[in-house]
Amino acid sequence: MANYAIFDEKYYLSQYPWIQPAIEAGIVKSGLEHFQKFGEAAGLTKVSRYFDEATYLAANPDIAPFVRTVNPNAPFATGLDHF
């Protein structure tokens, strides 16, 4: 995902509260940094209340084969990456 405009820091941390201690310990500077370095590759796509990966893929079934959460060899890490 090249454009992080949809990313909502508070929402991401509310969905993945176990990240907050890593921020407090200085392992990552923010939820956004965590997402960029680890979260997206791990499939942590709850980055905004305005985007739901399952809904996106259900509405765009032609996209699913190109997403690694469905096909490990696909070019897009997640549905969010394609979005």
DSSP file (Angstrom, degrees, kcal/mol; ACC not computed):
  #  RESIDUE AA STRUCTURE BP1 BP2  ACC     N-H-->O    O-->H-N    N-H-->O    O-->H-N    TCO  KAPPA ALPHA  PHI   PSI    X-CA   Y-CA   Z-CA
    1    1 A M              0   0    0      0, 0.0    80,-0.1     0, 0.0    81,-0.1   0.000 360.0 360.0 360.0 111.5    0.0    0.0    0.0
    2    2 A A        +     0   0    0     79,-0.2     2,-0.6     1,-0.1    79,-0.0   0.824 360.0  59.2 -80.9 -33.2    1.8    3.1   -1.2
    3    3 A N        -     0   0    0      1,-0.1     3,-0.4     2,-0.0    -1,-0.1  -0.879  56.1-178.9-104.9 117.4   -0.8    5.7    0.1
    4    4 A Y    >   +     0   0    0     -2,-0.6     3,-1.6     1,-0.2    -1,-0.1   0.145  47.6 115.7 -99.3  18.9   -1.4    5.6    3.8
    5    5 A A  T 3  S+     0   0    0      1,-0.3    -1,-0.2     3,-0.0    -2,-0.0   0.804  74.1  54.7 -59.9 -30.7   -4.1    8.3    3.8
    6    6 A I  T 3  S+     0   0    0     -3,-0.4    -1,-0.3     2,-0.1    44,-0.2   0.659  82.0 115.3 -77.4 -14.9   -6.8    5.9    5.0
    7    7 A F    <   -     0   0    0     -3,-1.6     2,-0.6    41,-0.1    41,-0.2  -0.351  47.7-166.1 -64.2 128.7   -4.7    4.8    8.0
    8    8 A D     >  -     0   0    0     39,-2.8     4,-2.9     1,-0.2     5,-0.2  -0.938   6.0-161.1-118.6 105.2   -6.3    5.8   11.4
    9    9 A E  H  > S+     0   0    0     -2,-0.6     4,-2.4     1,-0.2     5,-0.2   0.900  89.8  47.3 -53.4 -50.7   -3.8    5.5   14.2
   10   10 A K  H  > S+     0   0    0      1,-0.2     4,-1.8     2,-0.2    -1,-0.2   0.909 114.0  47.7 -61.6 -42.5   -6.4    5.3   17.0
   11   11 A Y  H  > S+     0   0    0      2,-0.2     4,-1.9     1,-0.2    -2,-0.2   0.941 111.1  50.4 -64.6 -47.2   -8.5    2.8   15.2
   12   12 A Y  H  X S+     0   0    0     -4,-2.9     4,-1.9    35,-0.4    -2,-0.2   0.929 112.5  46.5 -56.9 -47.4   -5.5    0.5   14.4
   13   13 A L  H  < S+     0   0    0     -4,-2.4    -1,-0.2     1,-0.2     7,-0.2   0.814 109.8  54.1 -68.3 -29.2   -4.3    0.5   18.0
   14   14 A S  H  < S+     0   0    0     -4,-1.8    -1,-0.2    -5,-0.2    -2,-0.2   0.828 112.1  44.7 -72.0 -29.6   -7.9   -0.2   19.2
   15   15 A Q  H  < S+     0   0    0     -4,-1.9    -2,-0.2     1,-0.2    -1,-0.2   0.784 127.0  29.4 -80.9 -28.9   -8.0   -3.2   16.9
   16   16 A Y    ><  +     0   0    0     -4,-1.9     3,-2.0    -5,-0.2     4,-0.3  -0.584  69.2 165.9-130.0  68.1   -4.5   -4.4   17.9
   17   17 A P  G >   +     0   0    0      0, 0.0     3,-1.1     0, 0.0    -1,-0.1   0.705  67.2  75.2 -62.8 -20.2   -4.0   -3.2   21.5
   18   18 A W  G 3  S+     0   0    0      1,-0.2     4,-0.4     2,-0.2    -5,-0.1   0.585  85.5  66.5 -68.0  -8.3   -1.0   -5.5   21.9
   19   19 A I  G X> S+     0   0    0     -3,-2.0     4,-1.6    -6,-0.2     3,-0.9   0.799  82.0  75.7 -80.2 -30.0    1.0   -3.1   19.7
   20   20 A Q  H <> S+     0   0    0     -3,-1.1     4,-2.6    -4,-0.3     3,-0.3   0.871  90.5  53.9 -53.3 -44.9    0.8   -0.2   22.3
   21   21 A P  H 3> S+     0   0    0      0, 0.0     4,-1.9     0, 0.0    -1,-0.3   0.856 105.7  54.6 -60.3 -32.0    3.5   -1.8   24.6
   22   22 A A  H <4>S+     0   0    0     -3,-0.9     5,-2.3    -4,-0.4     6,-1.1   0.868 109.6  47.3 -67.3 -35.2    5.9   -2.0   21.6
   23   23 A I  H ><5S+     0   0    0     -4,-1.6     3,-1.4    -3,-0.3    -1,-0.2   0.938 111.9  49.3 -68.0 -47.3    5.4    1.7   21.1
   24   24 A E  H 3<5S+     0   0    0     -4,-2.6    -2,-0.2     1,-0.3    -1,-0.2   0.827 110.5  51.1 -62.1 -32.0    5.9    2.5   24.7
   25   25 A A  T 3<5S-     0   0    0     -4,-1.9    -1,-0.3    -5,-0.2    -2,-0.2   0.514 115.5-116.7 -83.3  -5.0    9.1    0.4   24.8
   26   26 A G  T < 5S+     0   0    0     -3,-1.4    -3,-0.2     2,-0.3     3,-0.1   0.618  79.9 125.5  81.1  12.5   10.4    2.3   21.7
   27   27 A I  S   <S+     0   0    0     -5,-2.3     2,-0.3     1,-0.2    -4,-0.2   0.905  86.5  10.0 -69.8 -41.2   10.4   -0.8   19.5
   28   28 A V  S    S-     0   0    0     -6,-1.1    -2,-0.3    -9,-0.1    -1,-0.2  -0.955  71.5-137.0-131.4 154.6    8.3    1.1   17.0
   29   29 A K  S    S-     0   0    0     -2,-0.3     2,-0.3     1,-0.2    -1,-0.1   0.768  78.1 -11.8 -82.4 -26.3    7.4    4.8   17.0
   30   30 A S  S  > S-     0   0    0      1,-0.1     4,-2.1    -4,-0.0    -1,-0.2  -0.957  70.9 -93.0-161.6 172.1    3.7    4.5   16.1
   31   31 A G  H  > S+     0   0    0     -2,-0.3     4,-2.8     2,-0.2     5,-0.2   0.877 123.2  55.3 -63.2 -38.0    1.0    2.2   14.9
   32   32 A L  H  > S+     0   0    0      2,-0.2     4,-2.8     1,-0.2     5,-0.2   0.927 107.2  48.3 -62.8 -44.5    1.7    3.4   11.4
   33   33 A E  H  > S+     0   0    0      2,-0.2     4,-2.5     1,-0.2     5,-0.3   0.922 111.7  50.5 -62.1 -41.7    5.3    2.4   11.6
   34   34 A H  H  X>S+     0   0    0     -4,-2.1     4,-3.2     1,-0.2     5,-2.4   0.941 111.5  48.3 -59.5 -46.6    4.2   -1.0   13.0
   35   35 A F  I  <>S+     0   0    0     -4,-2.8     5,-2.5     3,-0.2     6,-0.4   0.929 113.2  47.1 -59.5 -46.5    1.8   -1.4   10.1
   36   36 A Q  I  <5S+     0   0    0     -4,-2.8    -1,-0.2     1,-0.2    -2,-0.2   0.891 122.0  34.6 -64.2 -40.5    4.4   -0.4    7.5
   37   37 A K  I  <5S-     0   0    0     -4,-2.5    -2,-0.2    -5,-0.2    -1,-0.2   0.845 143.1  -9.4 -85.1 -35.4    7.1   -2.7    8.9
   38   38 A F  I  X5S+     0   0    0     -4,-3.2     4,-1.6    -5,-0.3    -3,-0.2   0.676 115.4  70.3-132.9 -41.6    5.1   -5.7   10.1
   39   39 A G  I  4XS+     0   0    0     -5,-2.4     5,-3.0     1,-0.2     4,-0.4   0.888  99.0  46.6 -61.5 -48.4    1.4   -5.3   10.2
   40   40 A E  T >4<S+     0   0    0     -5,-2.5     3,-1.5     1,-0.2    -1,-0.2   0.933 113.3  49.6 -63.2 -44.2    0.5   -5.3    6.5
   41   41 A A  T 345S+     0   0    0     -6,-0.4    -1,-0.2     1,-0.3    -2,-0.2   0.815 111.0  51.6 -62.5 -29.4    2.7   -8.3    5.8
   42   42 A A  T 3<5S-     0   0    0     -4,-1.6    -1,-0.3    -7,-0.2    -2,-0.2   0.458 121.3-109.1 -86.7  -1.2    1.0  -10.1    8.7
   43   43 A G  T < 5 +     0   0    0     -3,-1.5     2,-1.6    -4,-0.4    -3,-0.2   0.709  64.4 152.4  82.9  20.6   -2.4   -9.3    7.4
   44   44 A L      < +     0   0    0     -5,-3.0    -1,-0.2    -6,-0.2    -2,-0.1  -0.646   9.5 156.0 -83.8  87.1   -3.4   -6.7   10.0
   45   45 A T        +     0   0    0     -2,-1.6     2,-2.1    -3,-0.1     3,-0.3   0.350  31.7 108.4-101.0   5.0   -5.8   -4.8    7.7
   46   46 A K        +     0   0    0      1,-0.2   -31,-0.2   -34,-0.1   -30,-0.1  -0.547  36.9 133.7 -82.8  78.8   -8.0   -3.1   10.3
   47   47 A V        +     0   0    0     -2,-2.1   -39,-2.8     1,-0.3   -35,-0.4   0.515  66.5  17.2-106.3  -9.7   -6.6    0.3    9.6
   48   48 A S    >   -     0   0    0      3,-0.5     3,-1.6    -3,-0.3    -1,-0.3  -0.975  64.7-126.4-161.1 145.2   -9.8    2.3    9.3
   49   49 A R  T 3  S+     0   0    0     -2,-0.3    -1,-0.0     1,-0.3     3,-0.0   0.640 111.8  62.6 -68.0 -10.7  -13.4    2.0   10.2
   50   50 A Y  T 3  S+     0   0    0    -44,-0.2     2,-0.4     1,-0.1    -1,-0.3   0.445  98.7  59.8 -93.4  -1.8  -14.0    2.8    6.6
   51   51 A F    <   +     0   0    0     -3,-1.6    -3,-0.5   -45,-0.1     2,-0.5  -0.986  52.6 176.3-133.2 127.0  -12.2   -0.2    5.2
   52   52 A D     >  -     0   0    0     -2,-0.4     4,-2.6     1,-0.1     5,-0.2  -0.975  18.3-154.9-126.5 115.6  -13.1   -3.9    5.8
   53   53 A E  H  > S+     0   0    0     -2,-0.5     4,-2.9     1,-0.2     5,-0.3   0.894  93.3  51.9 -59.8 -43.4  -11.0   -6.3    3.9
   54   54 A A  H  > S+     0   0    0      1,-0.2     4,-2.2     2,-0.2    -1,-0.2   0.910 112.6  45.7 -61.1 -42.3  -13.5   -9.1    3.9
   55   55 A T  H  > S+     0   0    0      2,-0.2     4,-2.2     1,-0.2    -1,-0.2   0.908 112.6  51.5 -65.9 -42.2  -16.2   -6.8    2.6
   56   56 A Y  H  X S+     0   0    0     -4,-2.6     4,-1.1     1,-0.2    -2,-0.2   0.931 113.2  43.7 -61.0 -46.9  -13.9   -5.4   -0.1
   57   57 A L  H  < S+     0   0    0     -4,-2.9     7,-0.3     1,-0.2     6,-0.2   0.863 112.4  52.6 -69.7 -34.8  -12.9   -8.9   -1.3
   58   58 A A  H  < S+     0   0    0     -4,-2.2    -1,-0.2    -5,-0.3    -2,-0.2   0.879 111.9  46.1 -66.0 -36.9  -16.5  -10.1   -1.2
   59   59 A A  H  < S+     0   0    0     -4,-2.2    -1,-0.2     1,-0.3    -2,-0.2   0.687 121.6  39.0 -77.7 -18.1  -17.6   -7.1   -3.3
   60   60 A N    >X  +     0   0    0     -4,-1.1     3,-2.3    -5,-0.2     4,-0.8  -0.559  66.4 164.9-129.3  66.9  -14.6   -7.7   -5.7
   61   61 A P  T 34 S+     0   0    0      0, 0.0     3,-0.1     0, 0.0    -1,-0.1   0.727  73.0  65.8 -61.8 -21.2  -14.3  -11.5   -6.1
   62   62 A D  T 34 S+     0   0    0      1,-0.2     4,-0.1     2,-0.1    -5,-0.1   0.701  98.9  54.6 -70.9 -18.1  -12.1  -11.1   -9.1
   63   63 A I  T X4 S+     0   0    0     -3,-2.3     3,-2.7    -6,-0.2    -1,-0.2   0.823  86.1  81.1 -82.6 -34.5   -9.5   -9.5   -6.8
   64   64 A A  G >< S+     0   0    0     -4,-0.8     3,-1.9    -7,-0.3     7,-0.3   0.806  85.3  57.0 -47.9 -44.0   -9.2  -12.4   -4.3
   65   65 A P  G 3  S+     0   0    0      0, 0.0    -1,-0.3     0, 0.0    -2,-0.1   0.699 104.6  55.4 -63.9 -14.3   -6.9  -14.6   -6.4
   66   66 A F  G <  S+     0   0    0     -3,-2.7    10,-2.2     8,-0.1     2,-0.4   0.278  91.8  88.2 -99.3  10.2   -4.4  -11.7   -6.5
   67   67 A V  B X> S-a   76   0A   0     -3,-1.9     4,-3.0    -4,-0.2     3,-2.1  -0.936  71.8-141.0-115.4 129.3   -4.2  -11.3   -2.7
   68   68 A R  T 34 S+     0   0    0      8,-3.2    10,-0.2    -2,-0.4     9,-0.1   0.732  99.6  68.1 -62.9 -24.1   -1.8  -13.3   -0.6
   69   69 A T  T 34 S+     0   0    0      8,-0.4    -1,-0.3     7,-0.2     9,-0.1   0.719 118.3  25.9 -67.5 -16.4   -4.3  -13.9    2.2
   70   70 A V  T <4 S+     0   0    0     -3,-2.1    -2,-0.2     1,-0.3    -1,-0.2   0.733 137.5  25.9-107.3 -42.4   -6.1  -16.1   -0.3
   71   71 A N    ><  -     0   0    0     -4,-3.0     3,-2.3    -7,-0.3    -1,-0.3  -0.964  67.7-150.7-129.4 111.2   -3.2  -17.1   -2.6
   72   72 A P  T 3  S+     0   0    0      0, 0.0    -4,-0.1     0, 0.0    -1,-0.1   0.686  98.0  50.4 -59.1 -18.3    0.3  -17.2   -1.1
   73   73 A N  T 3  S+     0   0    0     -6,-0.1    -5,-0.1    -5,-0.0    -7,-0.0   0.293  84.5 123.2-101.1   9.4    1.9  -16.4   -4.5
   74   74 A A    <   -     0   0    0     -3,-2.3    -8,-0.1     2,-0.1    -6,-0.1  -0.286  67.2-125.6 -73.0 156.5   -0.3  -13.4   -5.3
   75   75 A P  S    S+     0   0    0      0, 0.0     2,-0.4     0, 0.0    -8,-0.2   0.738  90.1  69.0 -75.7 -23.0    1.2  -10.0   -6.0
   76   76 A F  B     -a   67   0A   0    -10,-2.2    -8,-3.2     1,-0.1    -7,-0.2  -0.837  69.5-148.3-102.7 134.3   -0.8   -8.1   -3.4
   77   77 A A  S    S-     0   0    0     -2,-0.4    -8,-0.4   -10,-0.2     2,-0.3   0.899  79.0 -12.3 -62.9 -42.3   -0.1   -8.6    0.3
   78   78 A T  S  > S-     0   0    0    -10,-0.2     4,-1.5   -11,-0.1     5,-0.1  -0.886  74.3 -94.8-148.4 173.9   -3.7   -8.0    1.3
   79   79 A G  H  > S+     0   0    0     -2,-0.3     4,-2.6     1,-0.2    -1,-0.1   0.856 125.7  57.0 -63.6 -34.3   -7.0   -6.7   -0.1
   80   80 A L  H  4 S+     0   0    0      2,-0.2    -1,-0.2     1,-0.2   -40,-0.0   0.891 100.6  56.4 -63.0 -39.9   -6.0   -3.3    1.5
   81   81 A D  H  4 S+     0   0    0      1,-0.2   -79,-0.2     2,-0.2    -1,-0.2   0.900 111.2  43.6 -58.7 -41.7   -2.8   -3.4   -0.5
   82   82 A H  H  <        0   0    0     -4,-1.5    -2,-0.2     1,-0.2    -1,-0.2   0.919 360.0 360.0 -68.6 -43.1   -4.9   -3.7   -3.7
   83   83 A F     <        0   0    0     -4,-2.6    -1,-0.2    -5,-0.1    -2,-0.2   0.504 360.0 360.0 -54.8 360.0   -7.3   -1.0   -2.5
